[in-house]
């Protein structure tokens, strides 16, 4: 439950500020005088996410958010072809890579309806 709670993101940023694998994240939006993403502490599959930029705001619907939100610096996804935005999720077991999944959507917010291609690693003999 702890690792699925997005409240860990501001805590990690506080413990490891400017770490190259982290985005700035806070429990309020005030420190972010730039584009940011608002995420419910507990949610799934892109529900109740909003991306705020100087150009516009993109939002998804859902039933989450009563428990509060975190605010994270916005890192735009790369765009391929006609509005294809991929996200790579990687799984590590111990210190070894175990698999990865590529999730792609026509929106900047990845959802449960996004295309998903799983991969796994086979150990070499």
ZIGI-V843567 format. One record per backbone hydrogen bond with DSSP energy under -0.5 kcal/mol. CO is the residue of the C=O (numbers start at 0). NH is the residue of the N-H. E is the energy in kcal/mol with one decimal. If there is no record, write none. Layout:
BEGIN
CO&NH&E, CO&NH&E
END
This chain:
BEGIN
0&4&-0.7, 1&4&-0.9, 3&5&-0.6, 4&7&-1.8, 5&8&-1.7, 5&9&-0.5, 6&10&-0.9, 7&11&-2.7, 8&12&-2.2, 9&13&-2.1, 10&14&-2.4, 11&15&-2.7, 13&16&-0.5, 15&18&-1.7, 18&21&-1.8, 23&72&-2.9, 25&70&-2.9, 28&31&-1.5, 30&32&-1.1, 34&73&-1.9, 35&51&-3.3, 36&38&-0.5, 36&71&-2.6, 37&49&-1.9, 38&69&-2.8, 40&5&-2.8, 40&42&-0.5, 43&46&-2.1, 44&111&-1.0, 45&48&-0.9, 48&59&-2.0, 49&37&-3.0, 49&51&-0.5, 50&52&-0.6, 50&57&-2.2, 51&35&-2.1, 55&52&-2.7, 57&50&-2.9, 60&47&-1.1, 64&67&-1.7, 67&40&-2.3, 69&38&-2.5, 70&25&-2.8, 71&36&-3.1, 73&75&-0.5, 79&83&-1.5, 80&82&-1.4, 82&84&-0.6, 83&79&-2.7, 83&85&-0.6, 84&104&-1.5, 86&88&-0.5, 86&102&-2.8, 88&100&-2.7, 90&97&-2.9, 90&98&-1.2, 91&93&-0.5, 92&95&-2.1, 95&92&-2.6, 97&120&-1.0, 98&90&-2.9, 99&118&-2.3, 100&88&-2.8, 100&102&-0.6, 101&116&-2.4, 102&86&-2.8, 103&114&-2.1, 104&84&-3.0, 107&109&-0.6, 110&113&-1.5, 114&103&-2.6, 116&101&-2.3, 118&99&-1.2, 120&122&-0.5
END
